[in-house]
Amino acid sequence: MPILRFLIILLVLVNAIALAAWQGWFGQDGTRSEPERVTNQLKPEQIQVLDDAAVAALQAEARAAAAPAPAPAPVVVPPPAPVPPPAPVVEAPPPVVSVPKACVAFGGLDDEAADRLTRQALREPDFTARDQTTTDVTSWWVHIPAHPTKDAAERRASEIRAKGWNDLFVVGENGSRPLTISLGLFKSEASAKEQVRRIQAKGVRGVAIEERGDTTHRIEIRGPAEALIERAAEWAGAYAGATREDCAL
């Protein structure tokens, strides 16, 4: 049984080598190898003996490291921006219907007729009236304008007479120009101005000249064509002395 003998011899050799290594026969003392390894592992030159204060500081650091981390600050989400309300729907105004306009004029009216026609025209919706006067001058009136009372007019007349001018009279309260002091009516402007010069030479002040004559009125009326044509026909019959004329551009 040569194989079995070889295996037994090989096992004895392996055990012998292991024992030699354990005892340090290969260059190391087996009794000192383990302590040396312990010494090399501990590194006694680096070992420090700590006092109570150092131990307390290390414990505080350990507790601080073990303390739970502070909770993160809550994230503040800004509220959503307000949505502006929808713009109100503005309805477009209805189209303006253009009403055709017309114009008619009546001339040759005296003061009373012109005033009455103007008032009638202005009472109509959307009507306008314009008065154009024309005076055919026939004389020039020298006078002192009206006074507030009859006594004031008489006192002024007495003052003028006292200055040597007696050609005057006070228009009565029922006259066309009440309480005016009349100083003469002349056919030419030159004669009227000469009269004023002579009176002022007496020291009289406030003398005026007024043109006198026949004043006529021309009333120009504008308004919606249909209504104006109808009213103009009525006015033409009511003011027989007036002449219907074309309007000025």
LINWOFEN-V490114 format. One record per helix or strand of 2 or more residues. SS is the DSSP state (h for helix, s for strand). FROM is the first residue (numbers start at 1). LEN is the number of residues. If there is no record, write none. Layout:
ss->{SS & SS}
from->{FROM & FROM}
len->{LEN & LEN}
This chain:
ss->{h & h & h & h & s & h & s & h & s & s & h & s & h & s}
from->{2 & 33 & 44 & 52 & 101 & 111 & 128 & 150 & 169 & 181 & 189 & 207 & 225 & 243}
len->{22 & 10 & 3 & 15 & 9 & 12 & 17 & 13 & 2 & 6 & 13 & 18 & 14 & 3}
